[in-house]
């Protein structure tokens, strides 16, 4: 399922000059996106059917009314814009800033508030493509936390390899891949989906992290220096993952409005997986 966010609608409107926004019936259309469509007097079509943006806030828009043929959407240069643009499929690869610069009314960059820039201000960075936000934007802060997680995991892999714990190196590699996939899905507005970590689904992760005695023959850990350097580093990684989870909440939760529940759920799974690595290490699971 693709997600149609306010940022995506804003980009379609400002960059391509669209006044008709097309979406598939299975698309998740955020309430902010609907608010923007209503404020700018845009038309929302779901599978070719006009939809009232007041319907079902915060959930996928249902089909309603009599079916009508959807008019084609055209950009400012007259080229037809595919309905798939509503999902920003062009963002499947993060492009360098110079390549991402689309001429928005002759300008190089555009801000979320509709401001245009010829040069990127030092205090701003790319949210996606040529759309700029301040570097303290909640989503940018979340990405920074995820970047730090990647760096810490790689450091741990080096230490684990030095101690000849190849199975731990491999498990850390799986966690690293999960972090990178989560970040990629956030940047590209793609759904994370139900992914396993360490070969465990959500239920198995919860069972092992909540009842380690039954699963690994070891009780819950009270972190202590006697557990060794690797376990101490894993504990630091666990706390960093919790900080990244909080950053995700700050980025995607505003009052009662919650976006990207897939990422929020994924971040909770991530910290559980890292705790399981600690338990495995302390239980002797990684001994050669």
N, C-alpha and C positions, 0 to 999 in steps of 0.2 A: 504494500500500500504506500503510495506516495503522499507527501505532505505539502499542502499549499499554504505557505506562511504569508504573513504581512510583507516580509522582506521580498518574497518572490513576486507578489502582486505589484508591489511598489516598483520593482525592477522592470516588470513587463510594461507597466504604465509609463514610467519615466524614460526608460531606454528605448522602448519600441513604440511608444505612443498608442498603446492599445486602450480601447475603451470597452472592449468585450473580452472578458476573461473566460476561457474554456477550461473545464475540468472533467475528469472521468467520474463516474458515479461512485467509484470506490475510493476516491481521493479523500484524505482527511483535511478539511478546510478549517483553519483555526479561527477563533472568534475575532482576533485582531485583523486577520485578512478580510473577514466579512465587514468589519467596521470600516476598514480602509476603502473597500469597494463601495460601501454606502456613502461615505463622506465625499468621495470623488465622483459620485454619480456614475459609477461604472456598471456594466451589465455582467452578471454571473450566469453562465450557461453550464449546466451539469448534464453531460451526454446530449447536448443540443436543446435542453429544456431550460427556459428562464427560471431562476430560483430566487425567492425572496430571502435576503440575507438575515432577516429576523428569525428564520426558521431554525430550530434546534441549534442554539449557540454552542460552539465548542465541539461539535460532533460532525461527522460526514453529512453533507447536505443531501436530503432525499430528493428524488424526482417528484415533481409536482406540476399540476396544471396540465393543459392540453399540449401534446408534443408539437413542437414547431421545428422547422429546419434551421440549424444554427448558421448565422451569417459567418462568412470567412473573416478572420482577423488579419489586419494588415498593419505593418509597421510604418514609420514615418517616411521611409523611402519607397513605399508602395509594395514591398515584398510581403508575400503571405507568410504569416507566422503560424506554425503548426500548433494545434492544441496541446501537444506535448510540452511546449515551452512553459505551460502553466506549472510544470513540475521542474523547470530548470534543468532539463536533461543535459544542456550544454556544460553543466558544472560537474560532469562525471570525472573530469580531470581538473585539478587546480592549476590554472594557467599562470605564468609569470605576469607581473603587473603590466609590463609593456604590451603583452599580447592580449591582456584582458581589457584594455582600454577601448571601450566602445564609444562612439561619438554621440553623447547625449545632448542633443540640440547644439552640436558643435563643441561640446565640452568633453574633457578627458575623464573626469571622475564625477560621481554623484554621491551625495550623502543621503542618509535615511530620511532626512527632513526635506529632501528635494533640492538642497543646495548643490551648486555645481563648482568644480575646481579644475583649474588648468594643470596645477601641480599638486602632488600629494603633500598635505601639511605634515610636519614632523610628528605631531601628536596624534595622527590618525593612521589607520592601517586598513587592510582589505577584509571586509566581512565575507565577500565573495566577489568574483569578477572585478568590476571597477567600482563597486559600492564600498564607500569608506565609512568607518565608524571610529570614534575615539578609542585609543588603546586600552582604556579602562572600561570599555563596554563589557557587560557580563559574559557574553559569549566569547570574547577574546580572552578574558581572564580564565574561563573554563578551558579554552584551548591551551593556555599557558600551563595550567595545572597538569593537563594530559601530557604535554611535552616533557614536563619535569618527571612524570611517572615513567615515561619511556627511558629517559636518561638513567634513572635509578635502577630500572630493571636491567639495563645493559651492564651497569656497574656490578650488579649482583651476579649476572652471568659470568663475568670475568672472575669474580671471587670464587664462585662455585666451581668453575673449571680449574682454577688453581688448586682447589681442594679435591679435585678429581671426582666430583659429584655430577657425573654426566646426565643422570636422570633429572636432577634439579635444573641443570642448564636447559634441558629440553622443556620441562614444565614452565620455566620462566619464559622461554621462547613462545610458548602457547599463550601465556598471559600477555606478553608483549604484542602478539598478533591481535589479541582481543582489544587491547587499548587502541592500537592503530586503526582497527576496523571501526571502533566506536567513534573515534575522532573523524574518520573519513565520512561516516554516515551523517555526522553533525554538520560538517562543512558542506556536503552535497545535498542536504535536506532529503536523505534517504532513510528508510526505516531500518533500524538495527536488526530486528527480527529475533527469534528465539535461537540463540547460539549457545553451544555448550562450551564450558571452560574445564580444562583438565579431564575431558571426557565425561563431565558431569552436567546434567541439566539443572534447572532451578530447584527441583525437589531434592535431587541428590546432593546438591551443594548445601542446601539448608540442613538436611539430615546429618551430613558429615560435620559441618561447622557447629551445629547445635548439640550434637551427641557424639563427640569424638571418641569417647570411651568405647562405645559400641562398634565404631567403625575402624578405629586405629589402635585401640587398646591403651589410650592415653587420655587423661582428663584435660580440662581447659587449662591453658597456660597462664601463669603469672609471669610476665616478662622479667628476666633477671640476667645479669651479666654471665652467670654460670651456663647459660644456654649457648654461649659462644657468639663469635662475631657475625657469622652468617645469619643466625636466628635474630640477632639484634638488628641487622640490616633489613631483614624481612619484616620485622615489626615496624621499623621506620617506613618501609614501603606501604605497609597496611595503613598507617596513619595518614600518609600522603594520599592514598586512594580515598580515604574518608574526606579529606580536605577537597579533593577533586569532586567528590559527590556533592558536597555542600556548594561548591562553585556551580555545579550543574543545576542545583535547586535554585540558586540565585539567578541563573541565566534563563530558566524555563518556567519559573513559578512566580506569578504576580497576583498576590491575594488569593482568591479562589480559582483563578485561571491557571491551568496547568498545561504546558506544552511538552512535547517530547517525553512522554511517559516511558517510551521504549528505552531511552538513554538513562533516565532516572532509575529504572529497574535494572538496567545493565550495570550501572555503577555500584548498586547495592550487591549484585552478584560478584563483581570484581573484588571488593574488599573481603567477601567470604572466601573466594578462591585463594587470596593471598594468605589469609589466616590458615587455610588448609595446608598451604605450603609450609608454614611454621610448624604446624602439628606433625606433618609428615617428617620434617627434618628432625624435630625433637624425639620422635618415636623410633628413629633409626631406619625409616623407610628408604632413605637415600644412601645408606651405607653400601659400599661396593662389595 
